[in-house]
Amino acid sequence: MGIQERREREREEMRTLILDAARELFVSEGIEQVSMRRIAQKIEYSPTAIYVHFRDKEALLQELCAVDFGALAGKFQVIGAIADPIERIVAAGRAYIEFGINNPSHFRLMFMTPHEHSKGDDTMAKRGNPEEDAYAFLKQAVAEGVAASRFRAGLDDPELLAQTLWAGVHGVAALEIANKRDPWVDWRPIEERVRTMTDALVRGLTRPVEA
């Protein structure tokens, strides 16, 4: 490995270290409360070292959003080839829950930590593109289902249906992440909860399949 390649690898490793530390702090302490200095303390570097990679906290947060939402969108693209829109929706729901359980800090920051997108946020440019926007991916599948009369009579608003489906699977993921060690509840296996929720959503919203 040449000097240039080694320097590039070290630079990427440093950026990843900063992003991972920032993600954990944003989730545990709140975005507004976390400073660049606090992130530097977390990784035991000087604030100057962070500013070499990110001009300010907003730029760091934008990069986090781009990385994390991009990772989720990538999971969805794997199932994008499923022809049947309802089967695609079910697969997307399962992929969403799996992503949250496997990446709890990412999930908490993306969907459970309040923050606003600024007008200059580069991630906003991806909004509405099913290849880069997970919500747009879901809404597209729902719209295809509506067009094919797969949903029950009167359920013809893709936005409402997408948000209802999202809420259902989000609840499963959020409960697993937040309460999986809570002994107060006799939790059933996560696989059973995922299957039951997706089945309930599909049966409740779609038309019965004719023999």
C-alpha positions as CSV (number, residue, x, y, z in Angstrom):
1,M,0.0,0.0,0.0
2,G,1.4,3.4,-1.1
3,I,1.6,6.5,1.1
4,Q,-1.3,8.2,-0.5
5,E,-3.5,5.1,-0.1
6,R,-2.6,4.7,3.5
7,R,-3.3,8.4,4.2
8,E,-6.7,8.1,2.5
9,R,-7.6,5.0,4.5
10,E,-6.5,6.8,7.8
11,R,-8.7,9.7,6.8
12,E,-11.7,7.5,6.2
13,E,-11.1,5.7,9.5
14,M,-11.0,9.1,11.3
15,R,-14.2,10.3,9.7
16,T,-15.9,7.0,10.7
17,L,-14.6,7.4,14.3
18,I,-16.0,11.0,14.4
19,L,-19.4,10.0,12.9
20,D,-19.8,7.0,15.3
21,A,-19.0,9.2,18.3
22,A,-21.3,12.0,17.2
23,R,-24.2,9.6,16.5
24,E,-24.0,8.1,20.0
25,L,-23.8,11.6,21.7
26,F,-26.6,13.0,19.6
27,V,-28.8,10.1,20.7
28,S,-27.8,10.1,24.4
29,E,-27.5,13.9,25.0
30,G,-29.5,15.6,22.3
31,I,-28.3,17.3,19.1
32,E,-28.5,20.8,20.5
33,Q,-26.6,20.0,23.6
34,V,-23.6,18.3,21.9
35,S,-20.8,20.5,20.7
36,M,-17.8,19.8,18.5
37,R,-15.6,20.0,21.6
38,R,-17.8,17.4,23.3
39,I,-17.3,15.0,20.3
40,A,-13.6,15.6,20.4
41,Q,-13.6,14.7,24.1
42,K,-15.4,11.5,23.3
43,I,-12.8,10.3,20.8
44,E,-9.9,11.8,22.8
45,Y,-8.8,14.2,20.0
46,S,-8.5,17.9,19.8
47,P,-11.4,19.9,18.3
48,T,-9.1,21.0,15.6
49,A,-8.8,17.4,14.4
50,I,-12.6,17.3,13.8
51,Y,-12.7,20.6,12.0
52,V,-10.2,19.1,9.5
53,H,-13.0,16.7,8.4
54,F,-16.2,18.8,9.1
55,R,-16.5,22.5,8.9
56,D,-19.1,22.6,11.7
57,K,-21.7,20.5,13.6
58,E,-24.3,21.1,10.9
59,A,-22.0,19.6,8.2
60,L,-21.3,16.7,10.5
61,L,-25.0,16.1,11.0
62,Q,-25.7,16.2,7.3
63,E,-23.0,13.6,6.7
64,L,-24.5,11.4,9.3
65,C,-27.9,11.7,7.7
66,A,-26.5,10.9,4.3
67,V,-24.6,7.9,5.5
68,D,-27.4,6.4,7.7
69,F,-30.4,7.1,5.4
70,G,-28.3,5.9,2.5
71,A,-27.6,2.6,4.3
72,L,-31.3,2.1,4.8
73,A,-32.1,2.9,1.2
74,G,-29.5,0.4,0.1
75,K,-31.3,-2.3,2.1
76,F,-34.5,-1.4,0.3
77,Q,-32.9,-1.6,-3.2
78,V,-32.1,-5.2,-2.6
79,I,-35.8,-6.0,-2.5
80,G,-36.7,-3.5,-5.3
81,A,-36.9,-6.3,-7.9
82,I,-39.9,-7.9,-6.2
83,A,-42.7,-7.5,-8.8
84,D,-45.7,-7.8,-6.5
85,P,-46.2,-4.5,-4.7
86,I,-47.7,-6.0,-1.6
87,E,-44.9,-8.6,-1.2
88,R,-42.4,-5.7,-1.7
89,I,-44.1,-3.7,1.0
90,V,-43.9,-6.7,3.4
91,A,-40.2,-7.2,2.6
92,A,-39.6,-3.5,3.1
93,G,-41.2,-3.6,6.5
94,R,-39.1,-6.5,7.6
95,A,-35.9,-4.9,6.2
96,Y,-36.8,-1.7,8.2
97,I,-37.1,-3.6,11.4
98,E,-34.0,-5.6,10.8
99,F,-32.0,-2.4,10.1
100,G,-33.2,-0.8,13.3
101,I,-32.4,-3.9,15.4
102,N,-29.0,-4.3,13.9
103,N,-28.2,-0.5,14.0
104,P,-29.9,0.8,17.1
105,S,-27.9,4.0,17.3
106,H,-28.5,4.8,13.7
107,F,-32.2,4.1,14.1
108,R,-32.5,6.3,17.2
109,L,-30.8,9.2,15.5
110,M,-32.8,8.8,12.3
111,F,-36.3,8.3,13.6
112,M,-36.3,8.9,17.4
113,T,-34.2,12.0,17.9
114,P,-35.8,15.4,16.9
115,H,-33.8,17.5,14.5
116,E,-34.6,19.8,11.6
117,H,-33.3,19.7,8.1
118,S,-31.8,23.0,7.0
119,K,-32.4,24.4,3.5
120,G,-28.8,23.7,2.6
121,D,-29.0,20.0,3.7
122,D,-27.7,17.9,0.7
123,T,-29.8,15.0,1.9
124,M,-33.0,16.9,1.0
125,A,-32.1,16.7,-2.6
126,K,-32.7,13.0,-2.5
127,R,-36.3,13.4,-1.3
128,G,-38.8,11.7,-3.5
129,N,-36.2,9.5,-5.3
130,P,-37.1,5.8,-4.5
131,E,-33.5,4.8,-5.1
132,E,-32.2,7.1,-2.3
133,D,-35.3,7.9,-0.2
134,A,-36.7,4.9,1.8
135,Y,-40.1,6.6,2.3
136,A,-40.4,7.3,-1.4
137,F,-39.6,3.6,-2.1
138,L,-42.4,2.6,0.3
139,K,-44.8,5.1,-1.2
140,Q,-44.1,4.0,-4.7
141,A,-44.9,0.4,-3.8
142,V,-48.1,1.5,-2.1
143,A,-49.1,3.6,-5.1
144,E,-48.6,0.6,-7.4
145,G,-50.9,-1.4,-5.0
146,V,-53.5,1.3,-5.1
147,A,-53.4,1.4,-8.9
148,A,-53.8,-2.4,-9.0
149,S,-56.8,-2.2,-6.6
150,R,-55.0,-4.3,-4.0
151,F,-56.1,-2.2,-1.1
152,R,-59.6,-2.2,0.4
153,A,-62.3,0.1,-0.9
154,G,-61.8,3.7,0.2
155,L,-58.1,3.2,0.9
156,D,-56.7,5.1,-2.0
157,D,-54.3,7.7,-0.5
158,P,-50.7,6.4,-0.9
159,E,-49.4,8.9,1.6
160,L,-51.8,7.8,4.3
161,L,-51.3,4.1,3.6
162,A,-47.5,4.5,3.6
163,Q,-47.5,6.4,6.8
164,T,-49.8,3.8,8.5
165,L,-47.6,0.9,7.3
166,W,-44.5,2.8,8.5
167,A,-46.0,3.4,11.9
168,G,-46.8,-0.3,12.4
169,V,-43.3,-1.6,11.6
170,H,-41.7,1.4,13.4
171,G,-43.4,0.4,16.6
172,V,-42.1,-3.1,16.5
173,A,-38.5,-1.9,15.9
174,A,-38.7,0.9,18.5
175,L,-40.1,-1.3,21.2
176,E,-37.4,-3.9,20.6
177,I,-34.7,-1.3,20.8
178,A,-36.0,0.5,23.8
179,N,-37.4,-2.3,25.9
180,K,-35.8,-5.6,24.9
181,R,-34.2,-5.9,28.3
182,D,-37.4,-4.9,30.3
183,P,-38.4,-7.9,32.5
184,W,-41.8,-6.4,33.1
185,V,-43.1,-7.8,29.8
186,D,-42.9,-11.4,28.8
187,W,-41.7,-10.6,25.3
188,R,-42.4,-13.0,22.5
189,P,-39.5,-13.6,20.0
190,I,-38.9,-10.7,17.7
191,E,-39.4,-12.9,14.6
192,E,-43.0,-13.7,15.8
193,R,-43.8,-10.1,16.5
194,V,-42.5,-9.0,13.1
195,R,-44.5,-11.7,11.3
196,T,-47.7,-10.9,13.3
197,M,-47.5,-7.2,12.7
198,T,-46.8,-7.5,9.0
199,D,-49.6,-10.0,8.6
200,A,-52.0,-7.8,10.5
201,L,-51.2,-4.8,8.4
202,V,-51.5,-6.6,5.1
203,R,-54.8,-8.4,6.1
204,G,-56.3,-5.2,7.5
205,L,-55.4,-2.9,4.6
206,T,-55.6,-5.1,1.5
207,R,-58.4,-6.9,-0.3
208,P,-58.7,-10.6,0.2
209,V,-56.9,-12.6,-2.4
210,E,-59.4,-14.4,-4.6
211,A,-58.9,-18.1,-5.2
